[in-house]
Amino acid sequence: MNYLIVFLCAFVTSSIHAKEGPTADAALPPASSSQLIYVPLNKIKDHSPLIIGETHGTQEVLLFLTKLIKSEQRPAESTAVLLELPADLNPLIELYLKGESAQDALVRHPFWHRKVQDGRSSQAIVDFLESVKVARDNGAVVEVYGYDRKRDGSQRPSQQGLERENIMVNNVSAYLKANKADTTFIVTGRVHAKKNFVYVGDIPSLANQLSDVHRVTSVNMVANKGSYWACFAHPVKTFDCGVKEIQTKSELAAQYLQGEGVYLFPKASSDFDGELYFERVQFSPPVITSQQQ
């Protein structure tokens, strides 16, 4: 009976996530190659646009991008960071980055007040925006753009399910066509970042559709140990929200000879072109704690 409950929870969680539910990709899978090719910070632009399939509710991906933006190896280079945030949040983000509005104004948007929160509205997002603001004040050329469906009620309810994937694809494609940053990062959930994934209903994933038009590189975030904050479907509670621990993989670090960073597979993979490795990841809770938590 217990096994049946676990199976049903996993099935429900997967289905909700595909329909834009407040779930996160639960597991941080192990590396899939023993001969990974390290990409130095100053060479990452050669693989742009770089799609990062992350586990939402962690800090490390955005801290890694902050490090890269501030890197002395990238003088005068422009960076674009596309986040899984609603597109109608972009005007507020730009006002905040220009120093023309406070953080309170930014987080008044409905996105931060959803009934059940997940890692897409985590404290790590706001901390990253603050880091970008400081970097821009110091002369860095950085743009942040939200490409998810709007939350202001302007899009029909029929545009909320699996069609959400197409909305994200259209927004990202429009941005890539109109903007030519030296390095572009597209941060998204792991499922959206799979280049060979197709949802039920024959809707290809974000990375799948983008790779048909753009020369993109997709990497999967992996970690040796740590935690993340997520919400999962639960057989009793509405959602099981909180800090989740990942299973420690003591043998994982041996494959990453240069430590944390971007690695590419020596041979093509159907889902990802490589991995973004971290020794440890740290959870990041929602900016505004959900009542459901």
MILO-199183 format. One record per residue (C-alpha): residue in one letter; residue number from 1; y negated, z negated, x. Coordinates in steps of 0.001 Angstrom, whole numbers. Layout:
BEGIN
+-----+-----+---------+---------+---------+
| res |   n |      py |      pz |      px |
+-----+-----+---------+---------+---------+
|   A | NUM |       Y |       Z |       X |
...
+-----+-----+---------+---------+---------+
END
This chain:
BEGIN
+-----+-----+---------+---------+---------+
| res |   n |      py |      pz |      px |
+-----+-----+---------+---------+---------+
|   M |   1 |       0 |       0 |       0 |
|   N |   2 |   -2413 |    -841 |    2824 |
|   Y |   3 |   -1763 |    2527 |    4421 |
|   L |   4 |   -2571 |    4247 |    1136 |
|   I |   5 |   -5897 |    2410 |     893 |
|   V |   6 |   -6841 |    3383 |    4460 |
|   F |   7 |   -5977 |    7008 |    3734 |
|   L |   8 |   -7988 |    7074 |     509 |
|   C |   9 |  -11000 |    5459 |    2243 |
|   A |  10 |  -10905 |    8071 |    4990 |
|   F |  11 |  -10613 |   10892 |    2429 |
|   V |  12 |  -13500 |    9610 |     306 |
|   T |  13 |  -15696 |    9041 |    3356 |
|   S |  14 |  -15093 |   12560 |    4636 |
|   S |  15 |  -15827 |   14088 |    1228 |
|   I |  16 |  -19057 |   12140 |     776 |
|   H |  17 |  -20299 |   13052 |    4230 |
|   A |  18 |  -19702 |   16744 |    3546 |
|   K |  19 |  -21844 |   16407 |     417 |
|   E |  20 |  -24700 |   14724 |    2291 |
|   G |  21 |  -23606 |   11172 |    1666 |
|   P |  22 |  -24719 |    8180 |    3741 |
|   T |  23 |  -21730 |    8172 |    6020 |
|   A |  24 |  -21427 |    8597 |    9767 |
|   D |  25 |  -18778 |   10194 |   11930 |
|   A |  26 |  -16579 |    7189 |   12545 |
|   A |  27 |  -14750 |    7783 |   15793 |
|   L |  28 |  -16018 |    8692 |   19210 |
|   P |  29 |  -13218 |   10993 |   20352 |
|   P |  30 |  -11953 |   11114 |   23918 |
|   A |  31 |  -12901 |   13877 |   26307 |
|   S |  32 |  -10833 |   17036 |   25922 |
|   S |  33 |  -10922 |   18350 |   29487 |
|   S |  34 |  -10186 |   16878 |   32911 |
|   Q |  35 |  -12275 |   19453 |   34791 |
|   L |  36 |  -15714 |   19050 |   33344 |
|   I |  37 |  -18747 |   20746 |   34905 |
|   Y |  38 |  -21784 |   18477 |   35232 |
|   V |  39 |  -25180 |   19911 |   34248 |
|   P |  40 |  -28150 |   18393 |   36161 |
|   L |  41 |  -31223 |   17499 |   34132 |
|   N |  42 |  -33234 |   20396 |   35545 |
|   K |  43 |  -30495 |   22877 |   34567 |
|   I |  44 |  -30059 |   21825 |   30941 |
|   K |  45 |  -32699 |   24363 |   29886 |
|   D |  46 |  -30282 |   27111 |   30963 |
|   H |  47 |  -28094 |   26078 |   28020 |
|   S |  48 |  -30870 |   25819 |   25428 |
|   P |  49 |  -30811 |   25586 |   22459 |
|   L |  50 |  -28478 |   22643 |   23019 |
|   I |  51 |  -26835 |   21194 |   19913 |
|   I |  52 |  -25793 |   17555 |   20287 |
|   G |  53 |  -23153 |   16340 |   17861 |
|   E |  54 |  -23699 |   12590 |   17783 |
|   T |  55 |  -22415 |    9530 |   16006 |
|   H |  56 |  -25414 |    8466 |   13942 |
|   G |  57 |  -26507 |    4876 |   14292 |
|   T |  58 |  -26510 |    4750 |   18097 |
|   Q |  59 |  -29384 |    4684 |   20585 |
|   E |  60 |  -28124 |    6605 |   23583 |
|   V |  61 |  -28714 |   10246 |   22622 |
|   L |  62 |  -32395 |    9653 |   21946 |
|   L |  63 |  -32734 |    7484 |   25059 |
|   F |  64 |  -31186 |   10336 |   27050 |
|   L |  65 |  -33722 |   12793 |   25608 |
|   T |  66 |  -36539 |   10370 |   26395 |
|   K |  67 |  -35322 |   10183 |   29993 |
|   L |  68 |  -35204 |   13964 |   30225 |
|   I |  69 |  -38679 |   14397 |   28736 |
|   K |  70 |  -40081 |   11982 |   31322 |
|   S |  71 |  -38065 |   13432 |   34200 |
|   E |  72 |  -40069 |   14452 |   37274 |
|   Q |  73 |  -37605 |   17310 |   37687 |
|   R |  74 |  -39170 |   19052 |   34692 |
|   P |  75 |  -42930 |   19260 |   35438 |
|   A |  76 |  -45035 |   21114 |   32841 |
|   E |  77 |  -41988 |   22205 |   30835 |
|   S |  78 |  -42098 |   22153 |   27050 |
|   T |  79 |  -39441 |   20437 |   24947 |
|   A |  80 |  -38568 |   20677 |   21268 |
|   V |  81 |  -36359 |   18053 |   19628 |
|   L |  82 |  -35002 |   18944 |   16192 |
|   L |  83 |  -33718 |   15947 |   14263 |
|   E |  84 |  -31666 |   15517 |   11091 |
|   L |  85 |  -34752 |   14328 |    9211 |
|   P |  86 |  -36173 |   15787 |    5964 |
|   A |  87 |  -38547 |   18686 |    6509 |
|   D |  88 |  -41244 |   17100 |    4333 |
|   L |  89 |  -41444 |   14281 |    6883 |
|   N |  90 |  -42839 |   16663 |    9515 |
|   P |  91 |  -46547 |   16299 |    8601 |
|   L |  92 |  -46238 |   12505 |    8852 |
|   I |  93 |  -44395 |   12791 |   12174 |
|   E |  94 |  -47119 |   14994 |   13625 |
|   L |  95 |  -49891 |   12671 |   12452 |
|   Y |  96 |  -48059 |    9760 |   14046 |
|   L |  97 |  -47516 |   11602 |   17339 |
|   K |  98 |  -51211 |   12527 |   17450 |
|   G |  99 |  -52149 |    8878 |   16976 |
|   E | 100 |  -53815 |    9660 |   13643 |
|   S | 101 |  -51555 |    7390 |   11572 |
|   A | 102 |  -49661 |    4148 |   12080 |
|   Q | 103 |  -45918 |    3548 |   11963 |
|   D | 104 |  -46313 |    1885 |    8558 |
|   A | 105 |  -47504 |    5187 |    7082 |
|   L | 106 |  -44570 |    7027 |    8628 |
|   V | 107 |  -41900 |    4740 |    7187 |
|   R | 108 |  -43388 |    4700 |    3687 |
|   H | 109 |  -41685 |    8053 |    3141 |
|   P | 110 |  -38732 |    7827 |     652 |
|   F | 111 |  -36263 |    8833 |    3360 |
|   W | 112 |  -36496 |    5402 |    4976 |
|   H | 113 |  -35949 |    3687 |    1590 |
|   R | 114 |  -32744 |    5310 |     359 |
|   K | 115 |  -30468 |    3001 |   -1595 |
|   V | 116 |  -27819 |    3199 |    1117 |
|   Q | 117 |  -29089 |    3808 |    4646 |
|   D | 118 |  -27253 |    5357 |    7563 |
|   G | 119 |  -27931 |    6109 |   11216 |
|   R | 120 |  -30222 |    9046 |   10473 |
|   S | 121 |  -32951 |    6563 |    9553 |
|   S | 122 |  -32235 |    4120 |   12347 |
|   Q | 123 |  -34658 |    2114 |   14446 |
|   A | 124 |  -33708 |    4386 |   17345 |
|   I | 125 |  -35460 |    7290 |   15585 |
|   V | 126 |  -38748 |    5408 |   15287 |
|   D | 127 |  -38457 |    4137 |   18875 |
|   F | 128 |  -37917 |    7715 |   20040 |
|   L | 129 |  -41004 |    8925 |   18184 |
|   E | 130 |  -43014 |    6187 |   19864 |
|   S | 131 |  -41675 |    7300 |   23271 |
|   V | 132 |  -42642 |   10899 |   22496 |
|   K | 133 |  -46124 |    9761 |   21468 |
|   V | 134 |  -46576 |    7963 |   24804 |
|   A | 135 |  -45206 |   10960 |   26722 |
|   R | 136 |  -47595 |   13314 |   24930 |
|   D | 137 |  -50497 |   11007 |   25689 |
|   N | 138 |  -49485 |   11339 |   29336 |
|   G | 139 |  -49497 |   15134 |   29221 |
|   A | 140 |  -45927 |   16015 |   28211 |
|   V | 141 |  -45508 |   19026 |   25924 |
|   V | 142 |  -43075 |   17827 |   23249 |
|   E | 143 |  -42553 |   18694 |   19603 |
|   V | 144 |  -40366 |   16875 |   17082 |
|   Y | 145 |  -39210 |   18715 |   13969 |
|   G | 146 |  -37132 |   17583 |   10987 |
|   Y | 147 |  -34886 |   20291 |    9576 |
|   D | 148 |  -32970 |   18561 |    6782 |
|   R | 149 |  -33547 |   19207 |    3073 |
|   K | 150 |  -36728 |   17812 |    1572 |
|   R | 151 |  -36844 |   14395 |     -68 |
|   D | 152 |  -40075 |   14867 |   -2024 |
|   G | 153 |  -38370 |   16248 |   -5145 |
|   S | 154 |  -39444 |   19848 |   -4512 |
|   Q | 155 |  -35876 |   21106 |   -4097 |
|   R | 156 |  -33570 |   21458 |   -7085 |
|   P | 157 |  -30604 |   19055 |   -7472 |
|   S | 158 |  -28287 |   22049 |   -6993 |
|   Q | 159 |  -29583 |   22266 |   -3427 |
|   Q | 160 |  -28222 |   18873 |   -2455 |
|   G | 161 |  -24474 |   19342 |   -1974 |
|   L | 162 |  -22827 |   21667 |     496 |
|   E | 163 |  -25826 |   23989 |     135 |
|   R | 164 |  -27626 |   21421 |    2248 |
|   E | 165 |  -25928 |   22985 |    5267 |
|   N | 166 |  -27548 |   26335 |    4522 |
|   I | 167 |  -30939 |   24680 |    4060 |
|   M | 168 |  -30614 |   23102 |    7504 |
|   V | 169 |  -29525 |   26412 |    9042 |
|   N | 170 |  -32502 |   28223 |    7524 |
|   N | 171 |  -34958 |   25573 |    8729 |
|   V | 172 |  -33559 |   25528 |   12273 |
|   S | 173 |  -33424 |   29331 |   12469 |
|   A | 174 |  -37021 |   29616 |   11293 |
|   Y | 175 |  -38116 |   27101 |   13913 |
|   L | 176 |  -36241 |   28846 |   16730 |
|   K | 177 |  -37771 |   32173 |   15739 |
|   A | 178 |  -41320 |   30827 |   15626 |
|   N | 179 |  -41219 |   28471 |   18630 |
|   K | 180 |  -40191 |   29131 |   22230 |
|   A | 181 |  -39943 |   25795 |   24023 |
|   D | 182 |  -38452 |   25757 |   27516 |
|   T | 183 |  -35721 |   23447 |   26234 |
|   T | 184 |  -34721 |   22922 |   22612 |
|   F | 185 |  -32395 |   20146 |   21460 |
|   I | 186 |  -30842 |   20071 |   18000 |
|   V | 187 |  -29522 |   16578 |   17267 |
|   T | 188 |  -27106 |   16394 |   14357 |
|   G | 189 |  -23929 |   14745 |   13114 |
|   R | 190 |  -20709 |   15682 |   14863 |
|   V | 191 |  -19310 |   17748 |   11976 |
|   H | 192 |  -22480 |   19860 |   11749 |
|   A | 193 |  -22241 |   20531 |   15499 |
|   K | 194 |  -18729 |   22008 |   15412 |
|   K | 195 |  -18963 |   25742 |   16106 |
|   N | 196 |  -15755 |   26631 |   14287 |
|   F | 197 |  -15992 |   24314 |   11275 |
|   V | 198 |  -16078 |   25509 |    7654 |
|   Y | 199 |  -16602 |   23139 |    4705 |
|   V | 200 |  -14597 |   23305 |    1505 |
|   G | 201 |  -16383 |   26023 |    -429 |
|   D | 202 |  -16441 |   28406 |    2546 |
|   I | 203 |  -19770 |   27177 |    3913 |
|   P | 204 |  -19794 |   27290 |    7733 |
|   S | 205 |  -21267 |   24359 |    9621 |
|   L | 206 |  -24749 |   24361 |   11122 |
|   A | 207 |  -23497 |   25229 |   14614 |
|   N | 208 |  -21082 |   27799 |   13224 |
|   Q | 209 |  -23852 |   29713 |   11482 |
|   L | 210 |  -26369 |   29346 |   14313 |
|   S | 211 |  -23889 |   30665 |   16886 |
|   D | 212 |  -23665 |   33919 |   14910 |
|   V | 213 |  -27364 |   34589 |   15506 |
|   H | 214 |  -28467 |   32528 |   18512 |
|   R | 215 |  -26961 |   31835 |   21910 |
|   V | 216 |  -26469 |   28110 |   21412 |
|   T | 217 |  -24532 |   25492 |   23357 |
|   S | 218 |  -22908 |   22670 |   21416 |
|   V | 219 |  -21829 |   19391 |   23012 |
|   N | 220 |  -19963 |   16445 |   21548 |
|   M | 221 |  -21180 |   12898 |   22239 |
|   V | 222 |  -18427 |   10736 |   23715 |
|   A | 223 |  -18463 |    7144 |   24949 |
|   N | 224 |  -16196 |    4811 |   26839 |
|   K | 225 |  -17112 |    1762 |   24765 |
|   G | 226 |  -19782 |     273 |   22542 |
|   S | 227 |  -20847 |     113 |   18911 |
|   Y | 228 |  -22614 |    2060 |   16172 |
|   W | 229 |  -24135 |    1293 |   12758 |
|   A | 230 |  -22713 |    3152 |    9770 |
|   C | 231 |  -21899 |    3117 |    6073 |
|   F | 232 |  -18430 |    4025 |    4839 |
|   A | 233 |  -16868 |    4291 |    1415 |
|   H | 234 |  -15026 |    1095 |     518 |
|   P | 235 |  -12314 |     400 |   -2107 |
|   V | 236 |  -14097 |   -2743 |   -3344 |
|   K | 237 |  -17746 |   -2676 |   -2289 |
|   T | 238 |  -20018 |     291 |   -3022 |
|   F | 239 |  -20304 |     922 |     698 |
|   D | 240 |  -19230 |    -913 |    3804 |
|   C | 241 |  -22391 |    -899 |    5932 |
|   G | 242 |  -22881 |   -2546 |    9280 |
|   V | 243 |  -22015 |   -2569 |   12971 |
|   K | 244 |  -18752 |    -891 |   13952 |
|   E | 245 |  -17065 |   -1213 |   17326 |
|   I | 246 |  -15463 |    1737 |   19049 |
|   Q | 247 |  -12124 |    1430 |   20776 |
|   T | 248 |  -12570 |     943 |   24508 |
|   K | 249 |  -11173 |    3794 |   26583 |
|   S | 250 |  -10961 |    2385 |   30119 |
|   E | 251 |   -9621 |    5635 |   31562 |
|   L | 252 |  -12398 |    7824 |   30147 |
|   A | 253 |  -15055 |    7356 |   32843 |
|   A | 254 |  -12859 |    8818 |   35587 |
|   Q | 255 |  -13432 |   12318 |   34205 |
|   Y | 256 |  -17206 |   12138 |   34535 |
|   L | 257 |  -17806 |   12171 |   38259 |
|   Q | 258 |  -21610 |   12307 |   37976 |
|   G | 259 |  -21860 |    9500 |   35452 |
|   E | 260 |  -23670 |    9804 |   32144 |
|   G | 261 |  -24976 |   13203 |   31126 |
|   V | 262 |  -24078 |   16696 |   29936 |
|   Y | 263 |  -20770 |   18274 |   30968 |
|   L | 264 |  -19421 |   21712 |   30060 |
|   F | 265 |  -15811 |   22748 |   29651 |
|   P | 266 |  -14517 |   25247 |   32239 |
|   K | 267 |  -12954 |   27222 |   29378 |
|   A | 268 |  -14288 |   27978 |   25928 |
|   S | 269 |  -13418 |   25558 |   23127 |
|   S | 270 |  -13310 |   26445 |   19454 |
|   D | 271 |  -15459 |   23464 |   18418 |
|   F | 272 |  -17654 |   22440 |   21361 |
|   D | 273 |  -18840 |   23904 |   24648 |
|   G | 274 |  -18899 |   20526 |   26344 |
|   E | 275 |  -19714 |   16843 |   26022 |
|   L | 276 |  -22572 |   14407 |   26400 |
|   Y | 277 |  -21002 |   11349 |   27993 |
|   F | 278 |  -22149 |    7732 |   27946 |
|   E | 279 |  -20430 |    4750 |   29498 |
|   R | 280 |  -21533 |    2533 |   26594 |
|   V | 281 |  -23343 |    3133 |   23322 |
|   Q | 282 |  -25346 |     513 |   21454 |
|   F | 283 |  -25734 |     385 |   17677 |
|   S | 284 |  -29093 |     914 |   16014 |
|   P | 285 |  -29577 |    -392 |   12438 |
|   P | 286 |  -31802 |    1226 |    9795 |
|   V | 287 |  -35539 |     713 |   10104 |
|   I | 288 |  -35548 |    -750 |    6626 |
|   T | 289 |  -32425 |   -2731 |    5798 |
|   S | 290 |  -30681 |   -1475 |    2675 |
|   Q | 291 |  -30010 |   -3878 |    -181 |
|   Q | 292 |  -26477 |   -2499 |    -125 |
|   Q | 293 |  -25984 |   -3901 |    3390 |
+-----+-----+---------+---------+---------+
END
